[in-house]
Amino acid sequence: MRSRLVCLAVLVLSIGFLAVGAAPASSPPSGSVTVPTTVGGTASDSWTGTILPGTNPDSNCTSGLSPVDHHLITINAPASYGTLSVQFVFSITWTPNTPTEDTADEILTVVGPAGEVGSSDGGTTTEQVTAYNLPSGNYDVMACGFINAVAQNYSGRLDVTAAAAEPSLASAPAQGLQFSAAIPADNQRDESEPLVEIDKAGNMYSCGPTGFSNAADYAQVSTDGGDQYHLLGSPPRGQQGAGGGGDCGLATGIFKNAQGTYQYAYTGLGPLTGFVTSTSPNNGHNLTTGGPFGNGVTDQGGGADRQWMTFVDDHTVLLSYNQQEPRNVVVQKSTDGGLTYGPISAIAAPNPTFPGPMRYDEAHNLVFFGWDKRGATQASPSSINLSISRDGGTTWKMCRAATAPAAAAGFVVADNDSAGNIYISYAEKQDYHTYLVTLPAASLSKCNEAVGTAQPTVNPGFSQPVQVDRNAVRTTVFPWLVAEGAPGRVAVTFYGTESNGDPNLGTFKGSWDVYVNESLNALASTATFSQVKATTHPFHYDSICLNGLACDTTSPGDRSLADFFAIDYNTISKKLVVVFDRGEKKPDESAGHVATPMSATQTGGPSLGGGTVSNGRAVVRSSSTDPAGDALSAYSVLLPTPAPATKNEPAADFSSVSIKPQVDLTTGKTVKDGGFTVEMKLQDLSAPSLSATMASTNSTQLLWVFRFVNGYQAAAASAYYSSSTGFTFGYNDYATGSAPCESSGPVSNEKCVIYPGDKPIQGKVDQQRGTITLVVPRSYLRALSGPTGSGQRPAEVPATKGARFYDAAAWSLGNTSPTKAVQTFLYPFDNTPAMDFLLP
């Protein structure tokens, strides 16, 4: 019901003040302000009103549970705020009717052209909603009663103040820090909030949820440093257990298990009720699951949200999560590798907002995590905190790390370096900067406040916050941090844009990239950060909603990226790895589509472990080679289901992929002003090899897909094989299927990427040479052109010679359907390393 009311409010505001006058109105009923465009300029509007008796436990005037007094304000804002930071403070103030009146507790809610700006319901006689750089439009300032026994008079006011935006900070030299083109960890399934954890052998695990209604979290493992990921769970769908879909958690063992590997453990959140669990002793090849909702993992307290996990040895796993009633971070323990968990053993943080991931510092026997507690409103200062345990998660202490100027814009993330120094990153919702604070290992003993119901107050010696984002970046969200290496070396990643403003607003315009900022002297009082883009092109456009599940009700911004992404450090390769979501959102679209988890690996520059790294592979190139023997079928299976032995499939095993000028396959001549020809070479495309691959994977069709970003979105040229049709070919622009994953019928709930090949292209197969050749004409190709500065998005234009295409790779996939018109869950065998390439 609430979502309908909000939608109605937005509709009314979008067409003017029609119909609103029928509700109780202020005196005067409306006003207007023109936003000042010079530093120090101010503007205001004031009114009075009466709040009628009523009770509203939802603490939001849009719920319709109590009478609402409306004041309508037209805000006339500049087209761009540029270097200004303009603060809007909406407030209502009242005096109780009698000195002993205790039943006059009011609520303030502000709704604008892009949805709810904010709501305030504190315990004083003033309520306040603060926002920055609001767009032009009509705003409904609502006053209603939380508990209002009699009519209550109030005074309302809007104060607008223009200030100079904080100056940009210069970045340190990057010293060659750079990242590869991005490869999908899964090129089909919908996975928001991609998490990455790397074990001590260098195996990289990633997972992400796809929603309660689909009861699925999908996960992958890369055993080659991030070039290729294998699907975990029984094929073809790849679920790790019969449940989940809300949030996923991963952890790997500290020591090797009896099989000589590092145990892998997973939890998947159900509909805020509990967890499904699974564990694997052999890099995900065999998974044992704990069944739906994890054998009563959350058997105490009410509700569960956002879990994190960490091993403290080879078989003991700690699980933390945000228990909803009473709201606390609670901890449970598993002694069987993460399959079953005992009852709640501890409360680790009281009433948190965004508790971050648990970490274990093996050298110092310390379990810890960062968290925050929001103030009375999103614009109120927030406390950034640290919780620690020195006895394996049994008892906990806490301390204050910093005070943020506003609510956090993502999770608070903590990590340690090899000397035990602690680093915490967070972003805030005032100016949307990302900050870092550090705590020397020697000061950890001062983090010793008891965990009760009150918030921590003592700072044991954390540094002053250092702004991480640099140069022209003005807005950041979802920071994540990794240390794990030499003292003073830390990497922070975030989604960043040069646009200035509130990304929650549906009217926010901008181009977003994934940034990685590295500091080699983070413990110094003059800590510096380099700043590079880990993405080779904008991966997202316009709004990013930061209000969690409220994004589906009161906030109109885009939540297709969910609430975080992650970075980790590979102690074997000495490289950083970022896993982020790309929703293929075009500028001015209200939301993204399928959240594809993308993985980018450090290819050069300083290593967190000391020294520098390089892989000698250029990002922009015309070909990629791929090792033999990595096209694996039946990589993973849930026990006790018997599985065929994992083996290589030569018909799916790439040797290379290369890009050449377009050639007419009929005449053999190069096409003037043409597109490109892609040649995929495989180990064995003979008829027996094709039949064997289909038989061993229960596939009735095989696909070889060359996927690349064509303008704003991914596209694909594909070859298809079935025993009845032989080889066929086709091209398609970005295409999605409905839940759980299908291409037939209308797409009402995008949950997977499909490759229908509905546009004709030339193609040929040389089975003797093991090559597949596909020809993509220039008429199908598009490029990005134009700047990506403040408020800017590149234009999509017809591709010309030298146009750059992004994140390209060849894929081999199995389909249980015999025709390309119907694609269910595609099973990935192999892919080539990602590259960007230029139109020949």
Secondary structure, 3 states (H helix, E strand, C coil): CHHHHHHHHHHHHHCCCCCHHHCCEEEEEEEEEECCCCCCCEEEEEEEEEECCEECCCCCHHHCCCCEEEEEEEEECCCCCCCEEEEEEEEEECCCCCCCCCCEEEEEEEEECCEEEEEECCCCCEEEEEEECCCCEEEEEEEEEEEECCCEEEEEEEEEEEEECCCCCCCECCCCCEECCCEECCCCECCCCCEEEECCCCCEEEEEECCHHHCCEEEEEECCCCCCCEECCECCCCECCCCCCCCEEEEECCCCCCCCCCCEEEEEECCCCCEEEEEECCCCCEEEECCHHHHCCCCCCECCCCCEEEECCCCCEEEEEEEEECEEEEEEEECCCCCCCCCCCEEEEECCCCCCCCEEEHHHCEEEEEEEECCCCCCCCEEEEEEEECCCCCCCEEEEEEEECCCECCCCEEEECCCCCEEEEEEECCCCCEEEEEECHHHHHHCCEECCCCCCCCCCCCCCCEECCCCCCCEEEEEEEECCCCCCCEEEEEEEECCCCCCCCCCCCCEEEEEEEEECCCCCCCCCCECEECCCCCCEECCCCCCHHHHHCCCCCCCCCCCCCEEEEECCCCEEEEEEEECCCCCCCCCCCCCEEEEEEEEEEECCCCCEEECCCCCECCEEECCCCCCEECCCEECCCCCCCCEECHHHCEEEEEEEECECCCCCCECCCCCEEEEEEECCCCHHHHHHHHHHHCCCEEEEEEEEEECCEEEEEEEEEECCCEEEEEEECCCEEECCCECCCCCCCEEEECCCCCECCEEEEECCCCEEEEEECHHHCEEEECCCCCCCCCEEEECCCCCEEEEEEEEEEEECCCCCCCCCCCEEEEECCCEEEECC
